[in-house]
Amino acid sequence: MNINDDVIREWFYRLPKGYAEAPYSESELSVLADVIAEHDATIKKVIPEAVELVTEEDEVDDVQPSTETKPLGINASDWSEILIQISNAKSKLNEIAILAQATMDHYTPTWAKPLGFNDAGFMIFKNWKSYADKYLENLGQSSTGISAGLLVEYAISQLATEKGLDVAELAGAGATRKGVDVIIAGDDIEVKSSQKPSAVNLQLQTSFPKDNPDAYYIVASGTSTNDLNLLLVNSQLLRRALLGEELYDTKINAAALEKAIDNVLASYNLKDLLLKSIAGDDTSEIKKAYSLGNGVAINFKVFFSINSLRDLESAAKANNKG
């Protein structure tokens, strides 16, 4: 049996947890059969290919999270179950889907369902680009030259506005706070986008998840398609899952976090990396990626840039005088 991306997307949307993992249950396959029966589109992919996200391999080594402790606001049993589910997940997308379900179970932002998220913290944002176009039309601008990630933020802002929700701030239009792309009903939201429907972008750069129950991530997959898959994850929940209980609260466990970072820096040879980079030598054998907590990857990269060449003339004159 063959299915295409639209069928997969609709199938996942109808499932209580927002995704499916092989081996599929009879109820999951029954829902899939119903979706296929409703679609007349040309079928392109076999089931194992189309749900390759289930077997997608992580780029960093897996770290099994501890289940001995719990974050505030979630009882020990529920927190242990969440961590066990994450440890058994077979892709980053599945991990985020588990956290999205936990977000709806334990945080329930008032604006999530009015915006379109289901009980599993998942939604399909159909024809999302048209919403970005509407947002830009209101500003008298076009989408030419604007990144897909920023267009997603515009689209979400426009959708929230049309749903009657209060939208206070948007990146690219006067935002002043780092790590905040949109504010809906007073809650801070950062948007992470990826091109493929089966992929997730979790490049946090220098903005780390906050210990804030009113901050959220919207993880958008499929910017290259007409319909986006969106997952909603609470920032505090993601922070605790990534760092683990020993490190997540930096106010209480500052010494533990400092020690963990010291261990990372002690094994990072910046001097050697700079010397070899400037000399044009191979740096592939120099370790640049390290693990912190349960699931944080710290990647060190060196970028060289030119500040100005305006002083070259004066430098040349000074050398000539010598």
Rosetta blueprint (number, residue, H / E / L):
1 M L
2 N E
3 I E
4 N L
5 D H
6 D H
7 V H
8 I H
9 R H
10 E H
11 W H
12 F H
13 Y H
14 R H
15 L L
16 P L
17 K L
18 G L
19 Y L
20 A L
21 E L
22 A L
23 P L
24 Y L
25 S L
26 E H
27 S H
28 E H
29 L H
30 S H
31 V H
32 L H
33 A H
34 D H
35 V H
36 I H
37 A H
38 E H
39 H L
40 D L
41 A L
42 T L
43 I L
44 K L
45 K E
46 V E
47 I H
48 P H
49 E H
50 A H
51 V L
52 E H
53 L H
54 V H
55 T H
56 E L
57 E L
58 D L
59 E L
60 V L
61 D L
62 D L
63 V L
64 Q L
65 P L
66 S L
67 T L
68 E L
69 T L
70 K L
71 P L
72 L L
73 G L
74 I L
75 N L
76 A H
77 S H
78 D H
79 W H
80 S H
81 E H
82 I H
83 L H
84 I H
85 Q H
86 I H
87 S H
88 N H
89 A L
90 K L
91 S L
92 K H
93 L H
94 N H
95 E H
96 I H
97 A H
98 I H
99 L H
100 A H
101 Q H
102 A H
103 T H
104 M H
105 D H
106 H H
107 Y L
108 T L
109 P L
110 T L
111 W L
112 A H
113 K H
114 P H
115 L H
116 G L
117 F L
118 N L
119 D L
120 A L
121 G L
122 F E
123 M E
124 I E
125 F E
126 K L
127 N L
128 W H
129 K H
130 S H
131 Y H
132 A H
133 D H
134 K H
135 Y H
136 L H
137 E H
138 N H
139 L H
140 G L
141 Q L
142 S L
143 S L
144 T L
145 G L
146 I L
147 S L
148 A H
149 G H
150 L H
151 L H
152 V H
153 E H
154 Y H
155 A H
156 I H
157 S H
158 Q H
159 L H
160 A H
161 T H
162 E H
163 K L
164 G L
165 L L
166 D L
167 V E
168 A E
169 E E
170 L E
171 A L
172 G L
173 A L
174 G L
175 A L
176 T L
177 R L
178 K L
179 G L
180 V L
181 D L
182 V E
183 I E
184 I E
185 A L
186 G L
187 D E
188 D E
189 I E
190 E E
191 V E
192 K E
193 S E
194 S E
195 Q L
196 K L
197 P L
198 S L
199 A L
200 V L
201 N L
202 L L
203 Q L
204 L L
205 Q L
206 T L
207 S L
208 F L
209 P L
210 K L
211 D L
212 N L
213 P L
214 D L
215 A E
216 Y E
217 Y E
218 I E
219 V E
220 A E
221 S E
222 G L
223 T L
224 S L
225 T L
226 N L
227 D L
228 L E
229 N E
230 L E
231 L E
232 L E
233 V E
234 N E
235 S H
236 Q H
237 L H
238 L H
239 R H
240 R H
241 A H
242 L H
243 L H
244 G L
245 E L
246 E L
247 L L
248 Y L
249 D L
250 T L
251 K L
252 I L
253 N L
254 A H
255 A H
256 A H
257 L H
258 E H
259 K H
260 A H
261 I H
262 D H
263 N H
264 V H
265 L H
266 A H
267 S L
268 Y L
269 N L
270 L H
271 K H
272 D H
273 L H
274 L H
275 L H
276 K H
277 S H
278 I H
279 A H
280 G L
281 D L
282 D L
283 T L
284 S L
285 E L
286 I L
287 K L
288 K L
289 A E
290 Y E
291 S E
292 L E
293 G L
294 N L
295 G L
296 V E
297 A E
298 I E
299 N E
300 F L
301 K L
302 V L
303 F L
304 F L
305 S L
306 I L
307 N L
308 S L
309 L L
310 R L
311 D L
312 L H
313 E H
314 S H
315 A H
316 A H
317 K H
318 A H
319 N H
320 N H
321 K H
322 G L
